């Protein structure tokens, strides 16, 4: 085995482990931004996203995404045995199944953790009122048939990749897909009890632990270097440039989100500032390999401003209750970052970027609508009013996350 191949394997595996640890970041962030009585439920959903995502993506999703292209729409072959994909090459006297320049197992685990990331975005938007069994069914569905289809279009040799659509690490393929599913699910599910008054005015429902939420954001920022830099799947000279654009966009977005909230609300808002950091990370993910450092700052600044107004729009105008702002952070800023890649990179067509974003939105929204409606019709999406008031921890899991604490009762 050559030194170059060995380095590529080691780097891609390290990046995959970092992306896996994003599950911990999402779990902490979502738990902190929601109420204490639902903490255990949020933690379980984030755990099961990875568990179900790993199994479902291995059995079917990976093959649909990376199998032999069929008319630019879907991958074929390898169902239930994705290790059969790729080509057999002799390396150091041993026959190794290779795919995209890496052993199939290395390539597969890297894409498995990406699939789980797309799935887990939804848990925060549908938090505090979704049946656990309903969420498990959704989590399996996105890993089986939603994420892999558009993933094939973008990364598996499908029609968008053939057109030159550029989404280096997943602003659209991962984050916008999760954000659109979150939007559809939260809309069908309806708002939490007490979120809106009869006159349509909004009641804030603060999360219970900003410290935990902040820890989650710091973990996510750290792991995002694996997310973006790891998408090279090679220990190349471009890693430093990708890390710089990623970091600068996040920093600019955080600063702008803080400034906007300071102007609008009179004080710098903590939770919105942290969401600004995530918005910048999401937005730069599509073009982190092709835009300049100055363009990255501009993309991050736009995302930091956009996320504030987007959260207000969905909360007050559309009246979709999203406890953690996942629709705005991942859906809106994922789409914006992908399109802005076409604005700031001379190597990318703006028209192709817009077409790709619109196409993915159309497919994912339709597929998610069918999935959530079927779940609602069969097992039901929403818990009872009593269960929601008492908290999902006790009714869904039989134990509170904070034993022996006297938790605030909402009603």
Secondary structure, DSSP 8 states (H G I E B T S, - for coil): --HHHHHHHHHHHHHHHHHHHHHHHHHHHHHHHS-GGGHHHHHHHHHHHHHHHHHHIIIIIHHHHHSEEETTTEEES-TT-GGG-SEEEEETTEEEEEETTEEHHHHHHHHHHHHHHHHHHHHHHTTTSB-HHHHHHHHHHIIIIIHHHHHHHHHSS-HHHHHT---SS-IIIIIIHHHHHHHHHHHHH---TTSB-TTS-B-----S-HHHHHHHHHHHHHHHHHHHHGGG-S--TTHHHHHHHHHHHHHHHHHHHHHHHHHHHSS--HHHHHHHHHHHHHHHTTTTTTS-HHHHHHHHHHHHHHHHHHHHIIIIIS----TT-HIIIIIIHHHHHHHHHHHH-TTS-HHHHHHHHHHHHHHHHHHHHHHHHHHHHHT-SB--HHHHHH-HIIIIISS-SSTT-------
